[in-house]
Amino acid sequence: MEVFTLNAQPRTSLGKSATKAIRNADRIPCVLYGGTEIQHFTLAPLEVRSIVYSPEFKVVEVNLDGQTHRCILKDVQFHPVTERILHMDFLRLIENHPVKIEVPVSFEGVAQGLKSGGKLLKKMRKVKIKALPHHLVDKMVLDTTNLGLGQSQRIKDLKPAEGVEVLNSANIPIATIEIPRALRGAGATAIATEEPPAEEAAAEPAAE
């Protein structure tokens, strides 16, 4: 799992005026909680781009006052108009304390349905998991190799990961192979061709 390092500056003044001053100085007010200690600090906007604007899950190490705090990004607040980052919350990882996070689904393998002309529809791109810090994973894998035309795979089909509990309902569909309209029409034509003409079908009982 990728670990991302952030260099933080301690924040000593709290309140609206101090927060405004921090943002005017092009810094982001942040808070680190978890355990018995809450710490306030600031980060530079450019430093956090790789964890905020990425679909990947990453563990974060915040360097603050000579100490390194291992944590995860828990929440980001954006300005409703400019989408500027206004505030960030981090959760400290504590050994033997499980955490709940969302991780992306990695769709692996070439589905049989794709080879037959179908289209892979990804119905879920993230799942919620629960695990101890040393069991955290950055993704959950779905092997789509055996997925055929018109078939679906569900949460229960995700590849198991040691020490990881998936919290989503087991029967929620994650991926489906859609049958294109052209293939559906071709299938219907093939079935119609195989059926005997009405006259022959009616004549068969009489022949007997």
Order of alpha helices (4+ residues) and beta strands (2+ residues): beta-beta-alpha-beta-beta-alpha-beta-beta-beta-beta-alpha-beta-beta-beta-beta-beta-beta-alpha-alpha
